[in-house]
Amino acid sequence: MLLLTTTSYVLAGLDSLSTDITVFHAGTSNDSSGQLVTSGGRVLAVVSVSESLQKSATHALNAADKVKFDGAFYRKDVAAAGVKAK
């Protein structure tokens, strides 16, 4: 799941994600006080690997929902075509 936004919003919730979730940072940086903030565009990619596409998608969506910052949004239909095809 990709989380998207504009710039300089403080990120919260990353420390609450389980250890089997991988988060790739794209549009993040540290502000002058060292807080992790958004720097615009595609901010994070939240990834889960599981025994099925359905479980991976559900797990990644649940994890993405825990990440909070002003203006955050993400697509909820990622992997839907692959799950439907099975």
KAFEN-V851177 format. One record per run of one state. SS is the DSSP state (alpha for helix, beta for strand, coil for the rest). FROM is the first residue (numbers start at 1). LEN is the number of residues. If there is no record, write none. Layout:
BEGIN
SS:FROM:LEN / SS:FROM:LEN
END
This chain:
BEGIN
coil:1:1 / beta:2:9 / coil:11:1 / beta:12:1 / coil:13:1 / alpha:14:3 / coil:17:4 / beta:21:5 / coil:26:2 / beta:28:3 / coil:31:5 / beta:36:13 / coil:49:4 / alpha:53:14 / coil:67:1 / beta:68:1 / coil:69:4 / beta:73:1 / coil:74:6 / alpha:80:6 / coil:86:1
END
